[in-house]
């Protein structure tokens, strides 16, 4: 076993872990409410979700009334 080689690999791995931690910390710090208008694809997705939710409620109330 080459101890110096193992140490070099561990140091390199430690650097990679530290970089990953730093980037995750930056991501966590940058979170918050986004400003401005949402993109068109997001608006369409919300509309579809609302429509599918309304359909299921009306169907269940119609079945309950019958």
Protein Blocks (a to p, Z undefined) as FASTA:
>chain_A
ZZklmmmmmmmmmmmmmmmmmmmmmmmmmgccdedjddfklmmmmmmmmmmmmmmmmmmm
mmmmZZ
